[in-house]
Amino acid sequence: MSNQKSLKEEIKEGRGKFKELSFGAKIGYIKDYYSIHILAVVILIIAVFAIYRTYQEQNFETVLYTVLINNDKSVWDEDEDKYSKGLSDPFEAYLGIDGKQKRVVVDNSYILDYDKDAEMSVYSAESLVAMFYGSHIDVHIGNRLSLDYFCQDNDCFFYDLREIFDEEFLKRHEARIEYCTFTDGTQIPIAFDISNSKIAQESEITVSPPLIAVFFNTKRLDTAVEYIRFILDEL
């Protein structure tokens, strides 16, 4: 109990400092500040993820991997999968895949809110960073809090929308665009608000507003772009 209490006290003490850091600095802070406590957790995460990826590769092909972050699970019923399937099944049908041999994966297990759940946020941060650097994740769906976690100061882990969408498309959805503002005042468009889209409403996701962005090191860029166009009813 004493070790558990000590960890909680350290997390509470570190929250204030953590909010002020950039994404890159947050990762360094986690490694330095929680290194002793979190080493075993990180090793476990990597091991579990490696096993999971091996299982995926042997049993089905992932055509798109979306992380759904900061969705409020407290209002969900026992069938949590239906919320993820609401974001994947329609797109799988559009692509003409059966969701078995080839799948659109929506992973809803992440929380990045240190005020509400610091311990889960540390776990989520380590997991997401590991998956990002392994180029395993393609698309982000989350609120402004999780979006800012990956894009602030001069560090941004998302594509500039101007690099992957044409000018006419961006103009048509200008009201939906969310920006990242750097310390020098520069703004870049990085996400779309999909609040009023059919797929977001029918999936009954609770994150508000749901902001969709593409990680810049995705290996499935074309599919990620097509997914966003599909959600925005462009296809």
Contacts in CASP RR format, 6 or more apart in sequence:
PFRMAT RR
TARGET T0000
AUTHOR 0000-0000-0000
METHOD contacts of the structure
MODEL  1
MSNQKSLKEEIKEGRGKFKELSFGAKIGYIKDYYSIHILAVVILIIAVFA
IYRTYQEQNFETVLYTVLINNDKSVWDEDEDKYSKGLSDPFEAYLGIDGK
QKRVVVDNSYILDYDKDAEMSVYSAESLVAMFYGSHIDVHIGNRLSLDYF
CQDNDCFFYDLREIFDEEFLKRHEARIEYCTFTDGTQIPIAFDISNSKIA
QESEITVSPPLIAVFFNTKRLDTAVEYIRFILDEL
7 37 0 8 1.000
7 119 0 8 1.000
8 119 0 8 1.000
10 33 0 8 1.000
10 34 0 8 1.000
10 37 0 8 1.000
11 34 0 8 1.000
11 114 0 8 1.000
11 118 0 8 1.000
11 119 0 8 1.000
11 122 0 8 1.000
12 118 0 8 1.000
14 33 0 8 1.000
15 114 0 8 1.000
15 115 0 8 1.000
15 118 0 8 1.000
17 29 0 8 1.000
18 26 0 8 1.000
18 29 0 8 1.000
18 114 0 8 1.000
19 114 0 8 1.000
21 29 0 8 1.000
22 152 0 8 1.000
22 153 0 8 1.000
22 154 0 8 1.000
22 155 0 8 1.000
23 149 0 8 1.000
23 150 0 8 1.000
23 151 0 8 1.000
23 152 0 8 1.000
23 153 0 8 1.000
23 155 0 8 1.000
23 157 0 8 1.000
24 155 0 8 1.000
26 125 0 8 1.000
26 149 0 8 1.000
27 125 0 8 1.000
27 129 0 8 1.000
30 38 0 8 1.000
30 122 0 8 1.000
30 125 0 8 1.000
30 126 0 8 1.000
34 122 0 8 1.000
38 122 0 8 1.000
38 126 0 8 1.000
41 123 0 8 1.000
41 126 0 8 1.000
42 126 0 8 1.000
42 130 0 8 1.000
45 123 0 8 1.000
45 126 0 8 1.000
45 127 0 8 1.000
45 130 0 8 1.000
46 130 0 8 1.000
49 127 0 8 1.000
49 130 0 8 1.000
49 131 0 8 1.000
49 136 0 8 1.000
53 136 0 8 1.000
56 62 0 8 1.000
60 99 0 8 1.000
60 100 0 8 1.000
60 101 0 8 1.000
60 102 0 8 1.000
60 103 0 8 1.000
61 101 0 8 1.000
61 102 0 8 1.000
61 103 0 8 1.000
62 102 0 8 1.000
62 103 0 8 1.000
62 104 0 8 1.000
62 105 0 8 1.000
63 95 0 8 1.000
63 97 0 8 1.000
63 102 0 8 1.000
63 103 0 8 1.000
63 104 0 8 1.000
63 220 0 8 1.000
63 223 0 8 1.000
64 91 0 8 1.000
64 104 0 8 1.000
64 105 0 8 1.000
64 138 0 8 1.000
64 139 0 8 1.000
64 220 0 8 1.000
64 223 0 8 1.000
64 224 0 8 1.000
64 227 0 8 1.000
65 105 0 8 1.000
65 107 0 8 1.000
65 136 0 8 1.000
65 137 0 8 1.000
65 138 0 8 1.000
65 139 0 8 1.000
65 220 0 8 1.000
66 87 0 8 1.000
66 88 0 8 1.000
66 104 0 8 1.000
66 105 0 8 1.000
66 106 0 8 1.000
66 107 0 8 1.000
66 137 0 8 1.000
66 138 0 8 1.000
66 139 0 8 1.000
66 140 0 8 1.000
66 141 0 8 1.000
66 227 0 8 1.000
67 106 0 8 1.000
67 107 0 8 1.000
67 110 0 8 1.000
67 128 0 8 1.000
67 131 0 8 1.000
67 137 0 8 1.000
67 139 0 8 1.000
67 140 0 8 1.000
67 141 0 8 1.000
68 83 0 8 1.000
68 84 0 8 1.000
68 87 0 8 1.000
68 106 0 8 1.000
68 107 0 8 1.000
68 108 0 8 1.000
68 110 0 8 1.000
68 141 0 8 1.000
68 142 0 8 1.000
68 205 0 8 1.000
68 207 0 8 1.000
69 110 0 8 1.000
69 111 0 8 1.000
69 112 0 8 1.000
69 124 0 8 1.000
69 128 0 8 1.000
69 140 0 8 1.000
69 141 0 8 1.000
69 142 0 8 1.000
69 143 0 8 1.000
69 146 0 8 1.000
69 207 0 8 1.000
70 110 0 8 1.000
70 111 0 8 1.000
70 112 0 8 1.000
70 113 0 8 1.000
70 142 0 8 1.000
70 143 0 8 1.000
70 145 0 8 1.000
70 146 0 8 1.000
70 207 0 8 1.000
71 83 0 8 1.000
71 108 0 8 1.000
71 142 0 8 1.000
71 205 0 8 1.000
71 206 0 8 1.000
71 207 0 8 1.000
72 206 0 8 1.000
72 207 0 8 1.000
73 80 0 8 1.000
73 108 0 8 1.000
75 206 0 8 1.000
76 83 0 8 1.000
76 206 0 8 1.000
80 108 0 8 1.000
82 204 0 8 1.000
83 108 0 8 1.000
83 203 0 8 1.000
83 204 0 8 1.000
83 205 0 8 1.000
84 106 0 8 1.000
84 107 0 8 1.000
84 108 0 8 1.000
84 203 0 8 1.000
85 106 0 8 1.000
85 203 0 8 1.000
86 106 0 8 1.000
86 199 0 8 1.000
86 202 0 8 1.000
86 203 0 8 1.000
86 204 0 8 1.000
87 104 0 8 1.000
87 106 0 8 1.000
87 141 0 8 1.000
87 199 0 8 1.000
87 200 0 8 1.000
87 203 0 8 1.000
87 205 0 8 1.000
88 99 0 8 1.000
88 103 0 8 1.000
88 104 0 8 1.000
88 105 0 8 1.000
88 106 0 8 1.000
89 99 0 8 1.000
90 199 0 8 1.000
90 202 0 8 1.000
90 230 0 8 1.000
91 104 0 8 1.000
91 199 0 8 1.000
91 227 0 8 1.000
91 230 0 8 1.000
91 231 0 8 1.000
92 98 0 8 1.000
92 99 0 8 1.000
92 102 0 8 1.000
92 103 0 8 1.000
92 104 0 8 1.000
94 230 0 8 1.000
94 235 0 8 1.000
95 102 0 8 1.000
95 104 0 8 1.000
97 103 0 8 1.000
97 104 0 8 1.000
104 227 0 8 1.000
106 141 0 8 1.000
107 137 0 8 1.000
109 124 0 8 1.000
110 124 0 8 1.000
110 127 0 8 1.000
110 128 0 8 1.000
110 146 0 8 1.000
111 117 0 8 1.000
111 120 0 8 1.000
111 121 0 8 1.000
111 124 0 8 1.000
112 121 0 8 1.000
112 124 0 8 1.000
112 125 0 8 1.000
112 128 0 8 1.000
112 145 0 8 1.000
112 146 0 8 1.000
112 149 0 8 1.000
113 121 0 8 1.000
113 145 0 8 1.000
114 121 0 8 1.000
125 149 0 8 1.000
128 137 0 8 1.000
131 137 0 8 1.000
132 157 0 8 1.000
132 215 0 8 1.000
132 217 0 8 1.000
134 217 0 8 1.000
135 217 0 8 1.000
135 218 0 8 1.000
135 219 0 8 1.000
137 215 0 8 1.000
137 218 0 8 1.000
138 214 0 8 1.000
138 215 0 8 1.000
138 218 0 8 1.000
138 219 0 8 1.000
138 220 0 8 1.000
138 221 0 8 1.000
138 223 0 8 1.000
138 224 0 8 1.000
139 212 0 8 1.000
139 213 0 8 1.000
139 214 0 8 1.000
139 215 0 8 1.000
139 218 0 8 1.000
139 224 0 8 1.000
139 227 0 8 1.000
139 228 0 8 1.000
140 146 0 8 1.000
140 147 0 8 1.000
140 150 0 8 1.000
140 158 0 8 1.000
140 191 0 8 1.000
140 211 0 8 1.000
140 212 0 8 1.000
140 213 0 8 1.000
140 214 0 8 1.000
140 215 0 8 1.000
141 194 0 8 1.000
141 205 0 8 1.000
141 207 0 8 1.000
141 210 0 8 1.000
141 211 0 8 1.000
141 212 0 8 1.000
142 207 0 8 1.000
142 210 0 8 1.000
142 211 0 8 1.000
142 212 0 8 1.000
143 207 0 8 1.000
143 208 0 8 1.000
143 209 0 8 1.000
143 210 0 8 1.000
143 211 0 8 1.000
144 178 0 8 1.000
144 209 0 8 1.000
144 211 0 8 1.000
147 158 0 8 1.000
147 178 0 8 1.000
147 180 0 8 1.000
147 190 0 8 1.000
147 191 0 8 1.000
147 211 0 8 1.000
147 213 0 8 1.000
148 180 0 8 1.000
150 156 0 8 1.000
150 157 0 8 1.000
150 158 0 8 1.000
150 213 0 8 1.000
150 215 0 8 1.000
151 157 0 8 1.000
151 158 0 8 1.000
151 180 0 8 1.000
151 190 0 8 1.000
151 213 0 8 1.000
152 180 0 8 1.000
153 182 0 8 1.000
153 183 0 8 1.000
154 182 0 8 1.000
154 183 0 8 1.000
154 184 0 8 1.000
156 180 0 8 1.000
156 188 0 8 1.000
156 190 0 8 1.000
156 216 0 8 1.000
157 215 0 8 1.000
157 216 0 8 1.000
158 180 0 8 1.000
158 190 0 8 1.000
158 191 0 8 1.000
158 213 0 8 1.000
158 214 0 8 1.000
158 215 0 8 1.000
158 216 0 8 1.000
159 190 0 8 1.000
159 213 0 8 1.000
159 214 0 8 1.000
159 215 0 8 1.000
159 216 0 8 1.000
159 221 0 8 1.000
160 188 0 8 1.000
160 189 0 8 1.000
160 190 0 8 1.000
161 170 0 8 1.000
161 177 0 8 1.000
161 188 0 8 1.000
161 189 0 8 1.000
161 190 0 8 1.000
161 191 0 8 1.000
161 192 0 8 1.000
162 170 0 8 1.000
162 188 0 8 1.000
162 189 0 8 1.000
164 214 0 8 1.000
164 221 0 8 1.000
164 225 0 8 1.000
165 225 0 8 1.000
165 228 0 8 1.000
169 229 0 8 1.000
169 234 0 8 1.000
170 177 0 8 1.000
170 189 0 8 1.000
173 192 0 8 1.000
173 232 0 8 1.000
176 192 0 8 1.000
176 193 0 8 1.000
176 194 0 8 1.000
176 232 0 8 1.000
177 189 0 8 1.000
177 191 0 8 1.000
177 192 0 8 1.000
177 193 0 8 1.000
178 189 0 8 1.000
178 190 0 8 1.000
178 191 0 8 1.000
178 192 0 8 1.000
178 193 0 8 1.000
178 211 0 8 1.000
178 213 0 8 1.000
179 187 0 8 1.000
179 188 0 8 1.000
179 189 0 8 1.000
179 190 0 8 1.000
180 187 0 8 1.000
180 188 0 8 1.000
180 190 0 8 1.000
181 187 0 8 1.000
182 188 0 8 1.000
190 213 0 8 1.000
191 211 0 8 1.000
191 212 0 8 1.000
191 213 0 8 1.000
192 211 0 8 1.000
192 212 0 8 1.000
192 213 0 8 1.000
192 228 0 8 1.000
192 232 0 8 1.000
193 209 0 8 1.000
193 210 0 8 1.000
193 211 0 8 1.000
194 200 0 8 1.000
194 210 0 8 1.000
194 211 0 8 1.000
194 212 0 8 1.000
194 231 0 8 1.000
194 232 0 8 1.000
195 208 0 8 1.000
195 209 0 8 1.000
195 210 0 8 1.000
197 231 0 8 1.000
197 232 0 8 1.000
197 233 0 8 1.000
198 233 0 8 1.000
199 230 0 8 1.000
199 231 0 8 1.000
200 210 0 8 1.000
200 231 0 8 1.000
212 228 0 8 1.000
212 231 0 8 1.000
214 221 0 8 1.000
214 224 0 8 1.000
214 225 0 8 1.000
214 228 0 8 1.000
218 224 0 8 1.000
226 235 0 8 1.000
229 235 0 8 1.000
END
